[in-house]
């Protein structure tokens, strides 16, 4: 499939630059194949693709959990390298697919307050911030409960609150609606749309939800970006979605 590009002209400096990124496990075929794209301030971008297309691998390269085989990534002008990872990760809030990877304190209130406290924010201020975030997600009634007392969807929202407590400039979410029923998906959408982050990148198979949240879609297929397009236009193009393993009605 030939690459499709959005007609929108953006002249501001990109917040994220990915240039000819290749990633492969040792002696295996590359999972990512010379991927290049830019993300700009003010953008909410969907990362789409069938299972195995390389979405999670790409996200892990962006935050330095995996090291590219070749190519370069810059976050807010800083190259992603081993020596720059502390700086890079201070800019980015990253939500894993499994919320349990980010929740480890006795209560979710302590989980959400942990990050700010770890950066020297006074305990009372950190707790106030945590309570507000939990209220934003309608989780205030669960503040003093352990993660094991929450549903899967509630855990996912609590994990996101722990990230937002650190006020990231760039937010990267991997399958954020997994385990959420329609009410919680709507609640999550309302929170995300109003967040004061500079860039949002969301990997998901939830196409209709992405259409409500994001403005632009990057579609991976066989480790390459094959579509870069306004998401509303893409969601009207069932033929292209079918071709990359994303049938719209299923």
Secondary structure by P-SEA (a helix, b strand, c coil): ccbbbbcccccccccbbbcbbbbbccccccccccccccccccccccccccccccaaaaaaaaaccccccccccccccccccccaaaaaaaabbbbccccccccccccaaaaaaaaaaaacccaaaaaaaaaaaaaaaccccccccccccccaaaaaaaaaaaaacccccbbbbccccccccaaaaaaaaaaaaaccccbbbbbccaaaaaaacccbbbbbccccccccccaaaaaacaaaaaaacccccc
